[in-house]
Amino acid sequence: MQKTLLFLLLALVSVSCTKPEATATKKKLTIAVIPKGTTHEFWKSIHAGSIKAAQELTAEGTHVEVIWKGPLREDDREQQIQVVEGFAAQGVSGIVLAPLDDRALVRPVSDADRAGVPTVIIDSGLQTDQFVSFVATDNRKGGMLAADRMGQLLNGKGKVLVLRYAEGSASTAEREGGFIDQIKQKFPEIELVSTNQYAGATRETAKRTAENLLNQFGDQLQGIFTPNESSTAGMLLALEDIGKAGKVSFVGFDSSQKFIDALNANQLHGIVVQNPFNMGYLGVRTMVDSLLGKPVNKKIDTGVMLVTKENMSSPEVHALLHPPLDQYLK
């Protein structure tokens, strides 16, 4: 009788020790992915990458659901703050966030962490260390790649305009800084005629600012640099309107079909391309790894490349320019 009781006791202890682990692996993890905005092609690629990660993880035995929600415009700080606060209040398993302001999102991320909802930061930095990991492009390197391309196009001489993106955006500030510093250090005979004007959150605001700058400097310019999708699109539209597209060396950032067409038409002479699909993918996988107790790196580089008309047909570049959005965004 004593042996039987001892056996039952040991069995109960064994069940009580293993049950929580089994339950944890079967529990659904809900990951909120919050972009800066929801209209640009860049964010659609991040969305698709995050869905791929969730599907793979679910197939591997960890049920993951991605909830995609963000502000419509990339200058709506209050709406993005409200989205973060809302998901923290709901008690999602984790947040993957592209903060549109490196200061304004510090408090909501810290509040979410205190509420037991951790955050992985993607795309653009945040002035806090209360996050699991930072998954992003080496933005300064991207700006330097653009500067090297500009120096090559101008043979190291000429006047260049920089149209910045938006104040508070850490990612684009790094690109702008990398471009400006590299030009000054490596190409001293290139003059930067304007570096303090901002495009704003949309291609429409970018076009208006570009028009003003082209009215002021257009006759003397040899080169232009823009640090993201909307500023590049707005500048391209402004150049087309005045018949100067292709007549000024133009290096932009990010990818869209319009930019690919512009490269083929010699209206753009280089675009620095990130890997937003990989960013979304790694953002979700890193968040889930952390939730499952696996070690993760505090910073993960998702890659950056200069694309030109000459290299755009290579398999590596083609994969970057044409991510499988339709496969994941149905």
Secondary structure, 3 states (H helix, E strand, C coil): CHHHHHHHHHHHHHHHHHHHHHHHHHCCEEEEEECCCCCCHHHHHHHHHHHHHHHHHHHCCCCEEEEECCCCCCCCHHHHHHHHHHHHHHCCCEEEECCCCCCCCHHHHHHHHHCCCCEEEECCCCCCCCCCCEEECCHHHHHHHHHHHHHHHCCCCEEEEEEECCCCCHHHHHHHHHHHHHHHHHCCCEEEEEEEEECCCCHHHHHHHHHHHHHHHHHHCCEEECCCHHHHHHHHHHHHHCCCCCCCEEEEECCCHHHHHHHHCCCCCCEEEECHHHHHHHHHHHHHHHHCCCCCCCEEECCEEEECCCCCCCHHHHHHHCCCHHHHCC
